[in-house]
Each structure stands twice: as C-alpha cells, then as structure tokens.
C-alpha cells in the first residue's frame, strides 16, 4: 500500500470518527473503536472496493447505523442511541 493510499485511509477514518462523535455523542475512543471494528473499515482497506478514495460523506452514508454494520444488529441499550447521556 502506498503512502498516498495510507494517507487517504487515515484521513477518511479521522472524518468518519469525528462525524460519529458528533452524531452519536461518542467519545473519541468509542468513535475510533466503532470505525476500526466496522465492516465498512474492512471494505475501505480492501483496495479493490475503491472506497478509500471516495469522499467521507459517501462512506458515512454507506456505513449507516446499526453500529456501522459490524456484527449483529445493534440492540438496546445501544451505545449509539441519541438519548444516551454524554460522558463528561
């Protein structure tokens, strides 16, 4: 994998995590765990899919909830629920 490709993937992960923090009120660690443990991330790092060079908005829309489609459906109490109290 080239340095340019790594940079694109790292930039994409950063933006996805920031949006997950904003939209689901997650901490930075929780958001990064969500991204790195998602099926979306597996597809992004699979260069044959071409997702690594798509926009962050495209990938974020593709990800969707539940839990970025990682494993079984997200069930209550879901870590991404909007009404979850924010840890401060």
Rosetta constraint file for C-alpha pairs under 8 A:
AtomPair CA 1 CA 5 HARMONIC 6.32 0.50
AtomPair CA 1 CA 6 HARMONIC 6.81 0.50
AtomPair CA 2 CA 6 HARMONIC 6.34 0.50
AtomPair CA 3 CA 7 HARMONIC 6.13 0.50
AtomPair CA 4 CA 8 HARMONIC 6.26 0.50
AtomPair CA 5 CA 9 HARMONIC 6.24 0.50
AtomPair CA 5 CA 52 HARMONIC 7.50 0.50
AtomPair CA 6 CA 10 HARMONIC 6.04 0.50
AtomPair CA 7 CA 11 HARMONIC 6.03 0.50
AtomPair CA 8 CA 12 HARMONIC 6.12 0.50
AtomPair CA 8 CA 52 HARMONIC 6.41 0.50
AtomPair CA 8 CA 53 HARMONIC 6.62 0.50
AtomPair CA 9 CA 13 HARMONIC 6.13 0.50
AtomPair CA 9 CA 44 HARMONIC 7.25 0.50
AtomPair CA 9 CA 45 HARMONIC 7.23 0.50
AtomPair CA 9 CA 52 HARMONIC 5.59 0.50
AtomPair CA 9 CA 53 HARMONIC 7.83 0.50
AtomPair CA 10 CA 14 HARMONIC 6.17 0.50
AtomPair CA 11 CA 15 HARMONIC 6.34 0.50
AtomPair CA 12 CA 16 HARMONIC 6.13 0.50
AtomPair CA 12 CA 52 HARMONIC 7.35 0.50
AtomPair CA 12 CA 55 HARMONIC 7.61 0.50
AtomPair CA 12 CA 56 HARMONIC 5.57 0.50
AtomPair CA 13 CA 17 HARMONIC 6.06 0.50
AtomPair CA 13 CA 32 HARMONIC 7.81 0.50
AtomPair CA 13 CA 35 HARMONIC 6.86 0.50
AtomPair CA 14 CA 18 HARMONIC 6.23 0.50
AtomPair CA 15 CA 19 HARMONIC 6.24 0.50
AtomPair CA 15 CA 56 HARMONIC 6.40 0.50
AtomPair CA 16 CA 20 HARMONIC 6.14 0.50
AtomPair CA 16 CA 35 HARMONIC 7.05 0.50
AtomPair CA 16 CA 56 HARMONIC 6.50 0.50
AtomPair CA 16 CA 60 HARMONIC 6.34 0.50
AtomPair CA 17 CA 21 HARMONIC 6.11 0.50
AtomPair CA 17 CA 28 HARMONIC 7.19 0.50
AtomPair CA 17 CA 31 HARMONIC 4.98 0.50
AtomPair CA 17 CA 32 HARMONIC 5.52 0.50
AtomPair CA 17 CA 34 HARMONIC 7.86 0.50
AtomPair CA 17 CA 35 HARMONIC 6.41 0.50
AtomPair CA 18 CA 22 HARMONIC 6.30 0.50
AtomPair CA 18 CA 28 HARMONIC 7.68 0.50
AtomPair CA 18 CA 31 HARMONIC 7.40 0.50
AtomPair CA 19 CA 23 HARMONIC 5.90 0.50
AtomPair CA 20 CA 24 HARMONIC 5.51 0.50
AtomPair CA 20 CA 25 HARMONIC 7.18 0.50
AtomPair CA 20 CA 26 HARMONIC 6.71 0.50
AtomPair CA 20 CA 31 HARMONIC 5.75 0.50
AtomPair CA 21 CA 25 HARMONIC 4.94 0.50
AtomPair CA 21 CA 26 HARMONIC 4.44 0.50
AtomPair CA 21 CA 27 HARMONIC 6.10 0.50
AtomPair CA 21 CA 28 HARMONIC 6.54 0.50
AtomPair CA 21 CA 31 HARMONIC 5.77 0.50
AtomPair CA 22 CA 26 HARMONIC 7.22 0.50
AtomPair CA 23 CA 82 HARMONIC 7.67 0.50
AtomPair CA 24 CA 80 HARMONIC 5.06 0.50
AtomPair CA 24 CA 81 HARMONIC 6.50 0.50
AtomPair CA 24 CA 82 HARMONIC 5.65 0.50
AtomPair CA 25 CA 80 HARMONIC 7.33 0.50
AtomPair CA 25 CA 82 HARMONIC 6.95 0.50
AtomPair CA 25 CA 84 HARMONIC 7.82 0.50
AtomPair CA 25 CA 86 HARMONIC 6.40 0.50
AtomPair CA 26 CA 30 HARMONIC 5.69 0.50
AtomPair CA 26 CA 31 HARMONIC 5.74 0.50
AtomPair CA 26 CA 80 HARMONIC 7.33 0.50
AtomPair CA 26 CA 86 HARMONIC 7.55 0.50
AtomPair CA 27 CA 31 HARMONIC 6.12 0.50
AtomPair CA 27 CA 87 HARMONIC 7.71 0.50
AtomPair CA 28 CA 32 HARMONIC 6.12 0.50
AtomPair CA 29 CA 33 HARMONIC 6.07 0.50
AtomPair CA 30 CA 34 HARMONIC 6.08 0.50
AtomPair CA 31 CA 35 HARMONIC 6.26 0.50
AtomPair CA 32 CA 36 HARMONIC 5.99 0.50
AtomPair CA 33 CA 37 HARMONIC 5.83 0.50
AtomPair CA 34 CA 38 HARMONIC 6.06 0.50
AtomPair CA 34 CA 67 HARMONIC 6.91 0.50
AtomPair CA 34 CA 68 HARMONIC 7.23 0.50
AtomPair CA 35 CA 40 HARMONIC 7.53 0.50
AtomPair CA 35 CA 41 HARMONIC 6.22 0.50
AtomPair CA 35 CA 68 HARMONIC 7.35 0.50
AtomPair CA 36 CA 41 HARMONIC 5.81 0.50
AtomPair CA 37 CA 41 HARMONIC 7.04 0.50
AtomPair CA 37 CA 70 HARMONIC 6.77 0.50
AtomPair CA 38 CA 42 HARMONIC 6.75 0.50
AtomPair CA 38 CA 67 HARMONIC 7.34 0.50
AtomPair CA 38 CA 68 HARMONIC 5.56 0.50
AtomPair CA 38 CA 69 HARMONIC 6.37 0.50
AtomPair CA 38 CA 70 HARMONIC 4.59 0.50
AtomPair CA 39 CA 43 HARMONIC 6.33 0.50
AtomPair CA 39 CA 68 HARMONIC 6.85 0.50
AtomPair CA 39 CA 69 HARMONIC 6.05 0.50
AtomPair CA 39 CA 70 HARMONIC 5.19 0.50
AtomPair CA 39 CA 71 HARMONIC 7.96 0.50
AtomPair CA 40 CA 44 HARMONIC 6.12 0.50
AtomPair CA 40 CA 59 HARMONIC 7.86 0.50
AtomPair CA 40 CA 63 HARMONIC 6.04 0.50
AtomPair CA 40 CA 68 HARMONIC 6.60 0.50
AtomPair CA 40 CA 69 HARMONIC 7.36 0.50
AtomPair CA 40 CA 70 HARMONIC 7.90 0.50
AtomPair CA 41 CA 45 HARMONIC 6.21 0.50
AtomPair CA 42 CA 46 HARMONIC 6.34 0.50
AtomPair CA 43 CA 47 HARMONIC 7.79 0.50
AtomPair CA 43 CA 49 HARMONIC 6.47 0.50
AtomPair CA 43 CA 51 HARMONIC 7.00 0.50
AtomPair CA 44 CA 49 HARMONIC 7.00 0.50
AtomPair CA 44 CA 50 HARMONIC 7.27 0.50
AtomPair CA 44 CA 51 HARMONIC 5.05 0.50
AtomPair CA 44 CA 52 HARMONIC 4.99 0.50
AtomPair CA 45 CA 52 HARMONIC 6.75 0.50
AtomPair CA 46 CA 50 HARMONIC 7.66 0.50
AtomPair CA 47 CA 51 HARMONIC 7.35 0.50
AtomPair CA 47 CA 52 HARMONIC 6.90 0.50
AtomPair CA 50 CA 54 HARMONIC 7.12 0.50
AtomPair CA 51 CA 59 HARMONIC 7.14 0.50
AtomPair CA 54 CA 58 HARMONIC 6.45 0.50
AtomPair CA 54 CA 59 HARMONIC 6.89 0.50
AtomPair CA 55 CA 59 HARMONIC 6.43 0.50
AtomPair CA 56 CA 60 HARMONIC 5.92 0.50
AtomPair CA 57 CA 61 HARMONIC 6.06 0.50
AtomPair CA 58 CA 62 HARMONIC 6.11 0.50
AtomPair CA 59 CA 63 HARMONIC 5.96 0.50
AtomPair CA 60 CA 64 HARMONIC 6.63 0.50
AtomPair CA 63 CA 68 HARMONIC 4.99 0.50
AtomPair CA 63 CA 69 HARMONIC 6.82 0.50
AtomPair CA 64 CA 68 HARMONIC 5.59 0.50
AtomPair CA 64 CA 69 HARMONIC 7.18 0.50
AtomPair CA 65 CA 69 HARMONIC 6.43 0.50
AtomPair CA 66 CA 70 HARMONIC 7.70 0.50
AtomPair CA 66 CA 73 HARMONIC 5.93 0.50
AtomPair CA 66 CA 74 HARMONIC 5.12 0.50
AtomPair CA 67 CA 73 HARMONIC 7.59 0.50
AtomPair CA 67 CA 74 HARMONIC 6.08 0.50
AtomPair CA 67 CA 80 HARMONIC 7.31 0.50
AtomPair CA 69 CA 73 HARMONIC 7.21 0.50
AtomPair CA 74 CA 78 HARMONIC 6.02 0.50
AtomPair CA 77 CA 81 HARMONIC 7.63 0.50
AtomPair CA 79 CA 84 HARMONIC 7.39 0.50
AtomPair CA 80 CA 84 HARMONIC 7.39 0.50
